Structures are given as C-alpha cells and as structure tokens.
Amino acid sequence: MIKRLVVGPLQENCYIVGNGKSCVIIDPGDEADHIINEVENEHLEVKGILVTHGHFDHIGAVNELKSYYHAEVYATKDTSDMMLNWDENLSVMIGGEKYIVDDVKIIKDTIEVDGLSFQVYETPGHAKGSCLYYYESENALFTGDTLFRGGCGRIDFPTGSQIAMMQSLRKIKQLTFDADVYPGHGPQSKLSLEKMNNPYLSF
C-alpha cells in the first residue's frame, strides 16, 4: 500500500509505504500527529523513516516520529550532513526555528527495512544528496523535489546546482523501467509520461 498525506504550509507530500503490518514513512515534513493517526488507522508498525533530501518541509516531523516510533532515519551522506545544518536545511527560513536531525543511517544504492526494499538513485541538483527511492513491489518511484509532474525542483537554494540537476535529470531519462511517479509536491504521474511531456526531460 502507498498512502499520500499532504502536510505543512508548503503542501508537501509525505508517503506511508506499507507491506503487511510493516511500513516506512517517506519525507515526513510536518503534522506529526496527523501522520501518526493515519499510521494507526492502517494498523501499521513504522520500521523506518526515509528522506529524499534535507529541506525542512520534508524533514520537519522527523524527530517527533523518530522518537515516537523508535525508528531509524535513512538518508544519503550529503542529505545527512544537510540535516545537521539549519542554514542548508532552510529550517529558519521555513519553520522559523533552528532544526537538525542527527543519528541518521547512511544509505547508498539499496535499502531494505523489514521486507520493504528500495533501490536508491542519488540525484543532486535541487539539494545536495537528493535521491529517488524505487519500490519495485509497487512499481513506485518516489522523486522528492527532483522531478514533479511537468517540472523539476528549483535550484536557487543553498546546495542547489543547475549542472547537478541536469546530470540528475539525464540519469532519470536513462532509467529503463516505467513506474508511477510520486513527487514531493503536487500530483502523481508516470515516468513514461514525464519522459514524453516534461520540458525538463526534453533534451
């Protein structure tokens, strides 16, 4: 199962991805109580928290959920570093207070949490360490703020890079599978449709 929750003032997409009684939460950006209620309504046990990138609107509820569920947090090395830096994670700009996430488990190419397996594709550009998670069991690609329906993430925040974004979009275009795209903001899409219609994948 995949359940999308739209949370916070920036309308960020948080995802609950379940397999049997276990689940992971991807990008819990805000409204921890709302996320907890949805998990409990589905009678799931949270086994991990996955982060696509370190901006505050994607990590703002991580610490509360980490403490509540005693769950590990997983991210790339650069994203982990970013979550320790409140200037880079934009917590003061967006949340108004300094916010960090520590004790993060570093991931590279794959991650498996209690039977939930994800392929990891690092895609910096919107932010350093940004990554995609491909959940083959549901043919689902969680793209964070790298790829949206009809667009891509902005590159003018600290650690953003136009060159890195172009390289990451090229990597996405070269993916050989088709998948449902679950972005960090906005509606769901399909990878094949984005390759055909998204102007940022037209090169």
Phi, psi and omega in degrees: 000147174228124179237129179261133173240130177264118190230153171079169183294338179265010175054053181277143179272115171257139183240136170255120183244115186243154177216102187071236181265352184261153176207162166239157176247128179254123175057062174283095189274339184187175173056057181304319181299320178297316179296316179300317180298319181292320177298316181291325177297330179269359179056049183250157174249124181281121182253349180184163177236123180253139182238127179279328176195170194266012179291148189300325182290355175249350183234003189297341178250007185298311185297320180294317180289322177301316179289319184293318184260356185052046185255147175285151176251136185237137178197168174289166182300313182294324176293320176301316177298319181296324180289348176266358186237108186288341173287318180286324183276358173066020184295323178291319180295316187265314186266341178089351180225153177292131186217129175228158173236122180245179178056054182260138176279126184276133180243159177233267188268328182217160173212137175231127180232105175051048177088353176264112186250135181229138167273138184249128177239113180284128186222069178295164181146297172294320175204152178298144177077359178306146178213163172254149173243121177255118180256095189297327182303329179245007184049050186240132179244113180266114194254001180054224179256020174281314184228127174246172171292114179079008183199187175217172184287153178290158188237012187262006174274164174307138182076359174287155182205124177294318180298314180296322179296318179298319178296320180291319178295325176296321177298317179296317181298332182273356177299134187270346179265159169258150183202159169287133182260123178246097186275172181284341176213148174083186189282162177292158177213195178228139184299319179298323178292321178294321178297328180276323194246339185284120183298337181279354174246021186269356182285000000 
